[in-house]
Amino acid sequence: MAIKYVDGYRDKGLRKALVEELRKKGIEDEKVLEAMGKVPRHYFFEETFRNQAYKDIAFRIGEGQTISQPYTVAYQTQLLHIHKDDKVLEIGTGSGYQTCILAELGAKVYTIERIEKLHLQAKELLHEIGYKARFFCGDGSKGIANRAPFDKIIVTAGAPTVPDELVKQLNIGGILVIPVGDQKSQKMVTILKTSEADYEKIVLDTFRFVPLVGDKAW
Ligand code: SAM
């Protein structure tokens, strides 16, 4: 399918307004806000629904999945404290929007999606709009052992527990951000790996994600 893109500067005013909304809702990291102001979210919507792109809402992307709410994307990204050239694993590529935010911050992104159709769509879209990432299709609940270790790992679907494999695949000093709970609501959890055997865990706000489906998940 040939995808038609509109000028990336269309909707720039709407992106600016969205950034101000995120700031008011508590997002403080200026680099994250800047990245959110740059990535054209309307590219991730079919033409008919592009008027929804700069509302602070999650939206369906097919296959029963969603592009996350911008606030959630900014919130998780802020917790990752991305530095340029960080090697980041994203579990749940979905639309590819979060992937672009991470790439915009200078991360080397490895992204994995279990649904082949979404994986292929995101890969094609990011190539066309000029964002680089390494794309994988499969069960990310086990991480990607042969590409580990990672400086940061972000899970964009709700897990029942923190999979040990993901902590193992973090560098010491690395951060994992993962929503954990039941299938209706999850608490955002951050794990800071302090040594090969230890980590610090912080439990934060409540969110509602689609389930992480896989071997180490639902
Ligand atoms: N980051 C995405 C974005 O910006 O559009 C949000 C994606 S959506 C909330 C979560 C995605 O996780 C879905 O596309 C779903 O198919 C995927 N997913 C669920 N379980 C997975 C697993 N075990 N491995 C990889 N992807 C998974």
Boltz pocket constraint, residues with backbone or C-beta under 6 A from the ligand:
constraints:
  - pocket:
      binder: B
      contacts: [[A, 65], [A, 66], [A, 67], [A, 68], [A, 91], [A, 92], [A, 93], [A, 94], [A, 95], [A, 96], [A, 97], [A, 98], [A, 99], [A, 112], [A, 113], [A, 114], [A, 115], [A, 118], [A, 138], [A, 139], [A, 140], [A, 141], [A, 156], [A, 157], [A, 209], [A, 210], [A, 211], [A, 212], [A, 213], [A, 214], [A, 215], [A, 217]]
      max_distance: 6.0
